[in-house]
Structures are given as structure tokens and as C-alpha cells.
Amino acid sequence: MSVAPPVPAESRLEIGLLLYPKLTQLDLTGPFEVFCRMSNTRVHLLWKTREPVTSDRGLTLTPTMTLEECPALDVVVVPGGAGQVALMDDTTVLGFLAKQAATARYVASVCTGALVLGAAGLLKGRRATSHWMSLDELALLGATPVAERVVIDGLIVTGGGVTAGIDFGLKLAAILRGEPEARRIQLEIEYNPQPPFNAGSPESAGPELVAATRRRYAPFLTARREATLRAQAQLARQDPR
């Protein structure tokens, strides 16, 4: 699908990533590392306060700007993680995303952050991806689930689970500043993945490992689906057609 030409180098870009409690930090820090290396770009870590936020695995990160202070962004990004479930019912966050989406060049997500975009009504009729364990839930929010590493549909850019955030960041860097700049950044961060095991997708991991992983997360996956169903119902009330 065609995208807009790169933004001229003299034009400053404003990129905001949502930093919320119990997010998966690599969903945020992977693309953050890429975006911070882009020319003439300011990257903001956004939350309701500037108080430190703890990730789902215990890493503490500090927002740089509140949602209220945030200017109009060129790109708004929602990472995924366990805390995503609470965001599905958070009218402040959903309203912020809808407001930013009205003027942003791109609205984006990594992992299950896509479900939050869906809850904000931003994925209707769009192709999108997410973590493999929750990919099917995108359909409940009006999107077409696509099992790909990065999916671009107009102004919507979504990345798959966790480590896909780096691929996502580089793809978006190429869109925003051109492929030469994205290639430079890839070399700077030495992004040359050589995984030690061929188990990074449901297809390569095999059915036994996939089933065991689903069982391990079963209670949480149930809670996530319930949040998605609530969001689906809320969207239906907003648009009864």
C-alpha cells in the first residue's frame, strides 16, 4: 500500500509513546531507540502524570510529558502489555488517542497496543496486527487481523508482538525520513537478528509449545478478551449501525 512521501528534513517531527503502568517495556523501548536516532525528531513518553511507571516485569521508567501537556503529534504510538487491559476502559486515554488521531500523520501500536487503538474506534475497516495470542480479537473491534510482523494501512501502522517493535520502528523511520536514514539507524543499533532457536512464531514453535504457552497465560487471556468484548459493546453503542 502506498504511503506519503518522507517528511522534509527541515520539518521537526513530534512522536509520542504512551508509557502506562504494566506495559511491556520492550514494546516501548525498541521503537524509542529507533525514533530517538531520527534526525530533527523529538520523542515524548506520555502518561497522566510525570511519576515513574513500573512495567509488567518490574522495570521503572519515567514519563517526560503528561497527556494534558502533549502537543499535536506527528505520530502517536501505543505499546502493549498486561496494563493494556485497563486502558480498554480508560476514557481519558481513549479520548486522548482519538484527539491525536484527528491530526496525526500516523497512529501506531506495538503488540496488544493495537487493541487499545481498536477500543478508541481507530481500527474500523483497517488491516492490523498484534501479538499472536490476541490477534483474533482485532476482528471484534472492526479490524482485519493480519499475521505479519508490521502492517501498514493508510495512517495506521501496527507491529506484532514485543520484539517486532524494532522492525516497526525501522519501517516507520523509513516512511517518515526515507529508507537511507532507516538503514543508518539499523546499522547504528546493529539490528542483525540471529535467534538461537526457531521458536519465535506459532508456526515455527509447533503445536505443543503453543498450547503450553496458551495454558500458562489462560487466566490473563480471558481477562483481556473480556476487556475487548466490553470495548466492542461500547463501540456498538456509539455507532448502533
N, C-alpha and C positions, 0 to 999 in steps of 0.2 A: 504494500500500500504506500502511495506517495506521501511524503511529509513536506513541511515547509522548508525552504532553504535555510542554511545556517544563519544565526544571528550575527550581524557585523561585529567585529572585534571591539570597536569603539563603544558599543552598547553594553552597559553593565547588566548582568543577569542577577536576579534575586531568586534564590532557591530556598525553600523551607521544608525541613523534615520534621514530622511530628515525633516528639520524644515523650512517651507516656509510660506510666508505671506498668511493669511486667511485659514490656516489649522484648522481642529477641534482638539483642544488641547488634548482631552481625547484619540483620536486615537494614539497620540504620548506618552502622559504621562502614560497611562495604561501599555503598554508594557515596557516603560522606567523603571517604578517602579519594574517590574519583572526582567528585564535584569541587572539592577544595583545591584541586590541582588545575582546574579550568581557568583560562585567562579571564580577567575582569569579571569575576563572579563572587558574590557574597553568599555564604551558606549559613542559614539560621536553624537552630534547634529549638523547636517551638513546643511550649506547653502552657497550661493555665497559670502557672507561677514560675519563678526562677529557682525554686528549691530543687535540690538534687533529686533525681529519679533513679529508682533501682530496677534493673532489668529482670527478666524472668529467671535468670541464672545467677543473680546477685551482683552484677557489675553496676556501679553507680556512675551516672552521667549527669551533666548539668545543662539545663536549657539555657540558651543565650537570649531568648526573647519570649514574651508572653503572646498568647493568641491575640489579645487586645492591642498589643503594640505592633503587631505584624503589618508591614506594608502590603500592597498588592504584589503578589509573587508571579514570577515567570513560570515557575514550576513548584507545585506542592506535592510532597511525597508522604505516603502513609506506610510505615513498616508494619510487619505483623508480629505475632507473639501472643502469649496467653492473655495479656491485657486487652487484646483486640475485642474479646467478648464483651467487656464492659463498655467499650466505645460504641458498640452497636446500638445501645440505648441512650447514648450521651448526646442530648440535643445541642449542647454548646459546641462540641466537636463537629457534629454533622452539619450544623449551621455554618460553622467556620469554613468547612470544606466546600459547601455549596456556594458560599460567597466568593471564595477564592477561585473556584472553577469558572465563575462567570466571566473572569477577565484573564485567567492564566493562559500561557501558551500551551502548557501540558499539565495534566493531572495524572498522578502516577502512584504506584504502590509496589511493594515487595512482599512476597509471601501472602499471608492472610490479611494484610492490609487491604487487599482488593475487596474483601467482604465489607470493610468499612466504607470504601468508596461506593459499593453497591447499596449499603444501608442509607447513604446520603442521596441515593437516586441518580448516581452519576454513571452507572454502567448499563442502563437500559438500552438494549439493541446493540451493545458493543461486544466484541470478542475480548476475552481477558483470560489471564492465568492466575494461579495461586499455588500454594503448597499442595502436593498430590493427595494428602489425606482429606483435604477440604475442597478440592477443585470442583466437585459436582455441585456444591452449594451455591456457586455463582449463578446457576440457572434459576434458583429460587428468587434471585434479585434482578432478573431480567437480562442477564448477560449470557453469552455463548461461551461455555468453558472450552479452553484450548490447552492441551497438554504440551506446551512449549516453554522453552527457557525464558524468552522475552516475547511479549505480544504487543504490537502497536496497532491501534485502531483510531485513526484521527488524532485527537488531542489526548487520548487515553493510552498510557504506557504502563504495562504491568509486568512484573517479574515473578518467577516461580519461587520455590522455597529457599529461604536463608541464603545459601551461597550464590544463588542466582542474582543477588543484589549487585555483585561486582559486574557481571555481564550486563545487567540492566543499566548500571551507571555508565558503563562504556558506550552502550548503544545510545543512551540519551545524550552523552557528551558529543558523540558523532553527529547526532541530529542538531544539537544546539550550536556547536562550534566547528563542525566539519570533521571528517574522518582523520585527517593528519593530526589534529590535536588529540583525538581519542587514542590514536596509535601511540603518540608520545606518552600519554598518561599510562597506557598499558605497559609500555616498556619501563617507565619510572617505577611502577609498583611491582614489576617483574611478575605480571599475571600470566603464568605459563603452567596451568594446572596439569598435574600428572598424578591422579588419585591412586593410592596404593591398592585399592580394591575396586572391583567393578560392581558396586552395590549402591550407586548414587541415585537410582531411579527404581520405581516399582518393577519395571520391565527387566532390568539387569539384576536386581536383588533376588528375584524369584518369589514364588507364592508363599513359601513357608516364612521367610523373613518379613514379608509384607504383612501377613496375618498376625505374626507375633508382635509387630510394631503397632498395628491397629489395636490389638488387645491391651497393650501397655498403656495406650492413651485413650481407651474406650470411654471412661467417665468424662474426661475433658472434651472429647469429640462430641459426646452427647450434649454437653452444655453449650458448645459452640453452635451446633445445629439448632438448638432451641433458640439461641440468640438470633440466628439467621432467620428462623421462622417468624420470630417477633418482628424483625425488620421487614420481612416480606408482607406481613399483615399491615404494618404501618404504612408501607408504600402503597398498598392497595386502598387504604383509607384515604390517602392523599390524592389518588387517581383511581376512582372507582370503576373506570372503564376496563 
